[in-house]
Amino acid sequence: MADASAEGVTKALSPRNSSASYDATARQEANAAPPAIEYDVERIEKVYRRLDLRIIPAFWTLYFLCSAIRSNIGLAQTMNEDVGHDLITVLGLSSKDISTALALFYVAYVLFDCPSNLIMSKLSPRAWMARIVFAVGLIGASFTAVRDAWSLKFLRFLLGVVIAGMWPGMAYYLTLFYPPSRTGKRIGQYFTAAQVSAAVVGLVSAGFQLIDGRGGLYGFQWMFLIYGIVAIIVGVALLWWLPDRPLPPGQSRTNTGIAKWLPATPEALTGEDALIHYEDLKRVYHPRPWTLKDLLNVLMDWRLWPLTLMYFGVVGVGIGTQLYGTVIIHGINPKFTGVQLSLLFAPIWIMDLIAILIVTPISDRFHRLRPFFFSAATSIQIAGLLTVTFAPTSNPWARYGGLLLIGFGLGPTVPICMTWTNEIFQRRHGEVGVAAASALVSGLGNLGSITTTYALYTGWPADAAPGPHQYRNSNLVMIAILAVSVTSSFVMFIALKIVGDKPRNKLNNDGNSTNDDSDSFQDGAARREAEQRGFSRMWWSKKA
């Protein structure tokens, strides 16, 4: 290991003198690459931990709020139901109105997800992310004014338009600062915001129900209003909070166009930290501007479709559980009150959070085995759904235990799927590969959300009819699409073993792309990623 000083690295990055040019020519004649600068792994990890402190809390906060605003319509259906002040009764909604409103959100999300992410890759990522959160807060607060089914459906569609690109945009943003093989844990860290949001929103909704009628607003209207206002404030704050994409050492940031009117934000890294990051992740510092041909190459890559089917199943079940969790619990025991339903809803997402914190860091350490982690977690969901479906109706707590299993299995699946997408498509197609593939997998995969929100549970009147078999067919459909997800993950794994995933372009040590069919990027992170970390450099191995 050669632990180069900041001064030495600066010289290495400076224009070559005549002797250096001669040496470079000699190396080219010898068909050899310039020597790479290597840093101690602990020093590199310290740089990434510093980035964590800047990026992950901001992402956690924005995802918490956007998840709360996206899903609180599910809670509004049962809030203060005992006095007729729930969303359904107040607006006079039918079950079809609810399922249509829920599905319209995902229709808009599917349509605008990829365009939003591609725009983000061309503009300032932090400004685009701030725009998303601000707009989500504005639309979320507007739900306070809904008076009929038409306005509810319209606002749900608008919410899908403005929130499109948020989730894949966050995954894309991470690849500007981290190697894809290190993003699973970090996606999992801010993905816990959705689980905490589901739990906290459920608990806090009990408080909103207690202020029902104050100020002339129903409890669910207070919920819409407060979350929307907080998201607007956070959206503005993100302009200062999030860093812009990193620049090569010595290069000054020049703002053009709309960026000239945005407030400046501190650089993510400075000094030696910035130099180390440059050497470790050169691929993100020298992106080649992508063209329509590059985008078409991504769209024609067969690897998109198994990943999309993986995402289709798990996100469909996840959104179905999030939106209809209280409805399912109510079906288990119709005697539960609105407050009891909210309190019983929260532990599902606590189980989800625990699984994320346990599994996603391990999946990063064994990044070549992601489909096995994904399939194991998905199988736990299937076991939970079978329990909910076939446990005796005389034992409602056994069926509730099945919901807890579903929550635990859901946790790691979405972060693992998005991380695997980033790994494959950054390697093969570069930055446009990550931006387009993550958005397409997320967007098209959310057709599963449309299926579960529009066609299942309350959207399936015959299946929603009270009785011992209520929601049985909906649960069986969710089991089927989870089986498709498991099958797709193994198809992808086997196909990659046979066909491989060689990059379309190679990144040299100087950061420039070529058309060589090299097996890897030539920056520090890529050289380390050639092998799995396993359980090396864990706290117990360091102690030993």
Secondary structure by P-SEA (a helix, b strand, c coil): cccccaaaaaaaaccccaaaaaaaaaaaaaccccbbbbccaaaaaaaaaaaaaccaaaaaaaaaaaaaaaccccccccccccccccccccccccaaaaaaaaaaaaaaaaacaaaaaaaaaaccaaaaaaaaaaaaaaaaaaccccccaaaaaaaaaaaaaaacaaaaaaaaaaaaccccccaaaaaaaaaaaaaaaaaaaaaaaaaaaaacccccccaaaaaaaaaaaaaaaaaaacccccccccccccbbbbbccccccbbbbcccccaaaaaaaaaacccccccccccaaaaaaaaaccaaaaaaaaaaaaaaaaaaaaaaaaaaaaaacccccaaaaaaaaaaaaaaaaaaaaccaaaaaaaccaaaaaaaaaaaaaaaaaaaacccccccaaaaaaaaaaaaaaacaaaaaaaaaaaaaaaacccaaaaaaaaaaaaaaaaaaaaaaacccccccccccccccccaaaaaaaaaaaaaaaaaaaaaaaaaaaacccccccccccccccccccccccccaaaaaaccccccccccccccc
